[in-house]
Amino acid sequence: MLLQIHDGTLSAGSQTVLSHFHFEIRGREKIAVIGSNGAGKTTFLRLLAGELSLDRDDKSVSRGIVTSRKLTVGLLGQQAFPDPSITVEEALLKACPCPDQFDRDRFDWEQEYDRIFTGFGLHKEDKIKPLQQFSGGEQTKIALIRLLLMKPDLLLLDEPTNHLDPASVEWLEDYLRDYGSAAVIVSHDRFFLDRIADTVYELSNRTLTRYAGNYSAFRMQKQKNIRLQQKAYDRQQEERKRLEELIERFKHKPRKAAFARSRKKMLERMPQIPKPAPEESRHFTDAILPRIPGPRWVLEAEHLKVGYDHVLVELSLRIRRGQKIGIIGPNGAGKSAFLKTAAGLLPPLKGKCLLGNHVETAYFDQMSAELFSDQTAAEHFHSCFPALTQKEVRNILGAFLFSGKHASKRVRDLSGGERSRLVLAELFHSAPNFFLLDEPTNHMDLPARETLESAFRAYTGTLLFVSHDRYFLQQTADALLIFENEGVSYYPFGYQHYIEHCKKRAWSSSLSAQVQAEEQALISGLRSVPKAERRRLPEISPDEIFREWKLGIAEESLQQIRQKLEQLLAEKDAFKAWKNNEYEQQFINRLEALNQAYTDACLNWYEEWTEFHPEDS
């Protein structure tokens, strides 16, 4: 056990953040601490860093914070560097444990220094620049580099992915997974937590609850625990009601008075099972239907050039009804410009962009959420839909986390995330068949994001959205538009599949480089062999063998399914001859299943083929 807190209480000023809580770090655990905004996550990190102390409690036998040995602790603080006039090199060299420039340990440290520095997207020439030349976000990034170079026994990170570009976040994920010591991380990036954390602590109701696994495992286990607790609570309430009825029935009957007293004692001694607190997020179990389904093809673009004063990107595509397409790519690639063009808010610079007949669009971006009204949230929503009753307004807003007093808050007093949620509730109730969204989860906390994910999963219309929230992409999108290198490519699978595909391509590229190196060694070896002996040596490239092996597996699967299709079609006349509806339906079901299997096999073969022919894909 690296660190343990038993029966501790933590306060910030006059407010109790955690009461009689338990916490422990086992070995090299990577722990995520999650909770709603203002729950006290940062305060808890400051406690672990030694900046705060547990409350004194003379009645408790707790020894406070207990560690297995003396630990070095590193916290990524808010104030990165007290003296911004020094250079990056001077600031980072303070983390070097070896002052001797010619020592082997110093050499290893500088190698690690260069690897981490360039891993965060910085250039070596940036080392000689003063810190004051960097933005606040870049200084935070440099502070994180310094912290990683110190390699503390306990690494404490508060929102480490803020100010990092996607490539730097992925690099940090890989680094932290291999980090040889423990880490406690507070972050709203759920995809990051999924890839890093092996333990989750939820900070809620002034206590910490431990869950094994990453963020997704925590969500599943928490929902399961709530269901089990609700069942236990309901059973106990039924039993209490039964006992109360028995007591009331027999307490005035002399022959049954003793029986009634025994049941009363049983009721008093029964341990109380608390009613589970409702989840902060909401889950939509029923399908959310558009007002009208709309056409089969929702949007068609042909040689469409989009941009503001100059062309940012050109693309041609068709979007089918019911698709949920996420748009990804670097800033400035033209993602938002395409979304505005598709919504009709920005004219095309060239080419065609046509919506299908009876397509009803709903467009959302951060400007849509700029509401400043003295009306309450409920009054504002009712003014948009005056035909609704007050009860209907409350029910709809409650589904989007505006329940009770939250619906009575003035619109001008709502946070940015709450205003976005209010606008999205209006758009959902208007029931369009084509949503166009630009960063819908910005400024939202985790419950709000999970509620929105659930709503869009239940939505049966068409969805086209831009987002940097990788977990939202993973949960919502079933296809991707990838903006990169001044072009757009369509990926027909979800975000997780895309990540795995990119890794496989990177692996194939490294394998190809390794094979080329082996071929060079083979050529060098051939030069030293007498000419008469050379013809005896195999001259097949290992790269070709590997390629043929991978494509052969995919082609073999295709061939097998093709043979089954041919065999089934050969039996078609026999099915007709039987003139039996049952056999005809059986034939149709088998044919549809084989067609789907053949389509999947074709996509699998194409994916393998594109790994070795990227220039033709």
N, C-alpha and C positions, 0 to 999 in steps of 0.2 A: 504494500500500500504506500504510494508515494506521498499522498496528502489526505487528511481526513478531518472533517468537522462534524461533531456529534452534538445535537441539541443546542445549536447556536442561534443567536438572535442578532439581527443587524438593523440598525436604524440610521437614517439620514436626517439630521436635525430632529424635529419632533415626530417625524413619520417613521413607522416601523416598515422596513422593506421586506425582511424575512423573519419569521417567528418560529423558534424551536425547529430549525431545519437540519437536515443531514446531507452531507456532500462528501464525495471521495473521488480520488484519482488513482487509478490502478495502472502502474507501470507506465507505458508509453501511449496511453489512451489519447485519442483526439476527440475532445468533448465539445458539443455544441450547446450553448445556453440560449434558449428561445423564450419569448414571452411578448406580450403586447407592449406598445410604446408607453413608456413611463412606469413600467413594472419594476425597474431597478436593476436591469442587467448590467449596465455600466458601473453602477455602485458596487455590485457584487464582484466585478473584475478588479475594482480598486481595493476591495477587501483582500482578495487573493494576492494582489501586488504588495500588500503591506501598507498601503496608504491610509486604510481605515482599520478599525478594530471591532471585534464583536462586543456587544453590550455586556456589561457586567451583570451576572446573575448569581447571587449568593446561594440560592436554593438549588442551582444546577450543579451536578457533579462533573460536568463537561470540562475538559482541559483546554478548550478553545481549538485553535488550529494545530493539528499534530502532523509532523512530517517524519518520514523514515530517515532522513538525513538533512543536512543543511543544503537548501536549494538556492540556485540562482534563478531569479524570476525576471522576465522581461515583458513590459506592458507597452503597447503602442499608444502613446498618450496624445492628447489634443494639441499640446504645444510641442511641435516636433523639434525645433532647434532654438535655443535662447539667443544665439549670436548668428544672425543670417549673413554676416559679412564674410565669414570664413568660406573656403572652397569646399566642394563636395569631398575631395580627397582628404582634407584635414578633418572633416567631420567624421568620415568613415574610418579613418585610421585610428581613431580613439577606441574603436571596437577591437583592434588587433591585440591579441594576447601576447605577441612576441615582438619586442622592440628591435631585435637584432635582424638587420636586413639580409644577412647571409645565412641565417638559420634555415634548416629544412622545413620546420613548422611554419616559418614566415612565408616560404615559397608556396606551401600547400594552401595557406590562408589566402594569399593573393590570387591563386588559381580559382579558389572558391569565390573570392571577391569579384573577379571578372565574370564568372559564370552567372552569379546572381544579378550583377549590374546589367549585363546585356540581356539576361532573361526577362527583365522588366521593361525592355524596349529602349533603354538608354544607350548612348554611344560613349565609347571610351574617352573621346575628347570632352565630354561633359564633366569629367572628373575635375578639371582645372577651373571650372566656372564657379563663381560665388553663389551661395545658396539663394541670395536675394534676387538672382536672375530667374529663378524658377517660380512657378505659380504655387499657390497653397497646396493644390492637389499633388503637384510634382514633389514638393517638399515632404508631404506625407509618404509618398512612395519611397523617397530616399531614406526617411526615418524607418520605414519597414525593412529596407535593405540592411540598414545598420543593425536592426534588431535581429534579423536572421543571421547576420555574421557573428553576433555575440553568442549564438547557440545556447540560450539559457535552458536550464532543466525544465522550466515551466514557461511556455510561451503563451502570452495573453493577447488576443487580437480582438479589437472592437471595430467591426465593419471593415475588414481589411480589403475588400474588393472595391470599396468606394475609390473613385479617381483612377481605376485601372481599366485599360482597354481589354477586350476579350482575349487577345493573345497572352497578355500578362496574367490575367486571371487563370487561364488554363495552365500556364507555367507554374503559378503559385500552387495550384491544386496538385500538380505532380510533385512539387518540392515538399509540400506539407505531408503528403502521403508517405514519403520516404524519410521524413524528419525523425531523427533518432531519439527524441524526447517527447514529453507530454505537451499538449496544447489545449487551451480552452478558448473557444471562438464564439463571438456574438456576431451574427450576420442575418440580413434579410434575404440573402441570395440562397434560395433553397436548393438550387442545382449544385452550387458550391458545397453546401452542407451535405448533400447526398453523396458527393464524391470524396469528402474529407472525413466526416464524423463517423465514429464507430459507437458513440454513446451520446444520448441527448438528455439534457436536463431541462424540464419545462418550469419556468418561474411563473407561478400563478397563485393568487389568493395567499400571498406572503409565505409560500412554501416552495420547495424544490421537489420535483418528482423525476426519478431516473427511469430511462427507457434504453434498452439495448438496441443497437443498430443505428442506421442513418436517419435522415429526416423522413423519408417515405415510410420506413419501418415504424417510426414513432407515430405517424399519422394513423397507420393501420391499427397499431396496438392501442392507441388512445380511443379510437372509435369502438374497438372491441371491448375495452374496459368500461366505456360508458354504457354500452348495450347490456353487459353483464350486471353492472351496478343497478341499472334501471329495472332489470328483471328481478334482482334480489330485493330492491326497494318495493316493487309492486307486490311481490309475494308476501313481504313482511306487512305491508299495509292491509292486505287481505286477511292475514292471520290476526292482526290487531283488531280489525273490524269484527272478525268472528268471535274473538275472546270478549270484546266489549258487549256484543249482543248476548253472549252466554251469561255474562255478569249481570247485565240489566234484566235478563229473563228470570234468573234464579235467586237474586240477592234478597228478595222479600219472601221467599218460601223457606220455612224453617228447616225442612228436610234437605234442602239444597244449598243452604247458606254457607256451609263449610266448603262445598264445591265451588261456589261463587268466589269465596275469599281466596281459595287456592289459585283460581284463574286470575284474580286480581294481582296476586303476588307474582305470578308468572308473567303477567303483562308488565309490571313495574320492573322486573329484573331483565326483561328482554333488551339486549343491546340494540341501540338505535342505529339503523342503516341510513346514512344521509342520502337525501335525494341528489342525484348527480346534477352538477351545474350544467346548464345547456352550453353547447359549443358556441364559441364566438362567431364562427363562420356558419353559413347556411348551405344546405345541399338541396339542389333541385332534383327531385326524383321523377317528376312527370316531364314529358317532352314539351318544349317551348316552341309553339308552331307559329309561323308567319301568318299574316292576315290572308294572303293568297300565296300559293306555292311558287308561282313564277315560271318562266320558260325553262327548257332544258339547258340552253346555253345562256348564262347570265351576262357575260362580258366577252367581247371579241376585240382583240387589238391586232392590227396588221401594220408592220413596219412603223410602229408608233415611236416617235421621238419626243421625249419629255424633258422639261427643264424650265428655267425662269427666263434668263436672258440669253442662255446658250444651251445646247443639247447636253444633257447629263448622261442619257442612256437611250438605247433603241431596243425595242422588243416586239415580239409577235407571240400571242398566246390566246387560248380560249379557256374560260372558267366555267365549269359545269355546275349545275344546280346541286347544292348540298355539300360542296367542297369547303374545307376549312384550311386556308393557305396562309402560312406565316411567311413574312418577308424579312430576310436577314441580309446583313452586309455592313460595310464600314460607313461612318458618317460622311455625307456629301456624295454618296453614290447614286442618289436619285430616288430613294425609297419613298420619301414623303411626297416628292413631286409626282411620282407615278400614282400614288394613292389619291392625291388631289385631282389629277387628270381623270382617273377612273370615276371619281365622284362628281365630275363636271365643274369643279371649282377652279380648274386651271386648263386653259385651252392647249391642245396638242401643238407642238411646234411643227410637226409633220406627221403624216400617216393617219390611220383611222383608229378610233376607240369608240365602240358602239355597245350600248346596253341592250339587252333583250327586251321584248315586249312585256309589259306588266311587271317590270323590275322596280321595286320600291326600295330606295337606298336610305341608309342612315349613316352619316359621317361623324366621326368623333376624333378630336385632337385636344391638346391641352388648352387651346383658345376656347373650345366649346364649354369648358368648365369654369370660365371666368364669370361667375355669377355674383352680383352684389345687390342683395335685396334685403329689405327689412322684414319680409315675410318669413314665417317659419318654413322648415322643409316640407311639412305637410300642407301648408297653405299654398306654397309654390307649386307643388305637384298637383294639387286640386285645381289650381287655376289653369294648368295645362290640360287637364281632363275633367271639366266641370260636371260631366254626366255621372261620375263616380260618386258613391256614397262615402261618408267619412270612414266607415268600417273598411270598405274596399281600399281606400287610400292607405290606411294604416297597415292593412295586410300586405299590400304591394311593397310599401316602404320597408316593412319589417323583414321581408325576404331579402332586401338589400341592406340589412343591418341598421336601418333607421327605426328601431323599436323604442316604444316608451318615450322617455325624455329626449332621446336623440332626434325624434321627429318634430319636437317642439323647439329645437334650436333655430335661431335666425340663420338665414342662408349666408349672410355676410360674416357670421362667426364660425362657419364651418371651415375645416382645414382643406387644403388642396385635394387630398385624396377623397374626402367626404363629398366635396362638390362634384368630383368626377363620378363618384358612385351615384349621386343624385341624378346627374344628366344621363348616365347609362340606364338607370331605372326608367326614366322617361322614354328613352329610345326603345328599350325592350317592350314597354307597354304599347308603344305605337306599332309594334309587330311588323317591321320591315322584312323583306326576304333577302336583303343583301346588306350586310354590315361592312363598313370600311372604317378601320380603327388605327390610329397612330399613337402608339405607346399608351394603351389604356390603363396599365397598372402603375404608371408613375405616381409616386407619393403615397401609394396605398400600403397599409400594413398587411401582415400575413393573412389574418382572417378575411380581409376585404379581397385580397388576391384569390384566395381559395374559393370564396363565394362567386367571384366573377368566372373563375375556371369552371365551376360547376354549372353556372348559367349557360356558358357557351358550349359545354359538352352536351347539355340538354337541348340546345337550340338546333332545330332541324333545317334552318335556312343556310345561306351561303355566307362565308366569313373570309375576309381578306384583311390582314392586319400586320402592322410593323411592331416589333417588340425586341428589346434587348434582354428581357426576362427569360432566361433559358428554361426554367421550370415551367413557366406559363406556355412557352412554345412546345415543350414536351407533352404537356397535358392537353393542349388544345389543337395544335396543327396536325393534319394528316398528310400535308404536302408542303413543300417549301419553294419560294422563289429566292434565288441566291444572287444578289447584286455584287459583282466583283469584276475587277479588270475591265471597267467600262462596258460590261455586258451583263446579261441576265441568263441564268440557267434554271431549269425546272427540275426539282427533285421530287419524285412521286411517293415518297415515304415520309415518316415523321422525323422529328429532330433527333431522337436517340439513335435511330437507324442511320441518319446522316453523320452523326459523330463517329459511330463505329465504322462507317464507310470511309470517312476521312482518315481514320487511324489505319485501316487496312491499306489504303492507297499509300500512306506514308511508309508503312511497313514494306509494301511491295517495292517502293522506290529505293528504300535502304537495301532491300534484298537484291534489287537489280544492280545497285552500286557494288555490293559485295560480290555478285556474280561476275561483273565486269573486271573487278580486281583479280578474281580467280582465273578468268580467261587470260588476262595479261600474264599471270604467273605460268599458265599452261603454254602460252606462246613462247615465253622466255625459255621454258623447259624444252619445247620442241626445237628451238634453235641449237640446243646443245646435243640433240640426238642426231646420229648419222642419217643421211637422206634415205638410205635403204631401209631404215627402221621406222621412219615416220609414217609410212602407209599402214603400219600395223596398229597405230594409236587411234583411239576413237576421237573424232573431231566434232562431236555433237555438243553444242553449247549447253551448259547447265541451266542457263536462263530459259532456253527453248524447252528443255525437259520439264522444268517446273511449270512453264506456261501450258504445255500440252497436258500435263497431269491435271492442273486445275480446271482447264476448259473441258478436258475429257470427262471429268466427273459431272459437270453441268450438262454436257451433251448427252451423256449416258442417261441421265434422268429425263431429258427431253425425248430421247428415243423410246424409252419405256412407256411414257405417257402417250406418245404418238401411236405406238403399237396397240395400246388399249383402246384408243379412240377408233382406229381402223377396225379393230375387232368388233367394237360396239356398233359402228355404222354398218358393218356387214350383217349384223343381226337385225337391222332395221326392218327388213322385209318380213322377218319372222314375227316381229312385234305387230306389224300391220295385219298379218294373216290371222293373228289371234283375235283381233277386233274386241279387245277387252280393255276397258278404261283403266283398270288397275295396272295391267302390264304396260300400257301406254304411258301412264304417269311414272312408273318405275323407270322406263327408258329415258323419259325427259329428265328425271332427277339424276340418273347416272351420267347423262350427257352433260348437264350443267356442272356437275362436280368435276368431271374430267376436263371440261373447258377451262374452269377456274384453276385447276392444277396445272394445266398446260400454260396458262398465262403467267402463273407464278414462276414456273420453271424457265419460261422465256426471259422474264425480268431478272432472275437469278443468273442466267447465262450472260445476259447483257451487262450486268454489274461486273461479273468476272472479266468479261471481254474489255470493258472500258478501263479496267485497272492496267491493262497492258497496251491499250491503244488510246491514251488520253487525248492525243491530237485529233482523233477521228470521232470522239464521242460528242 
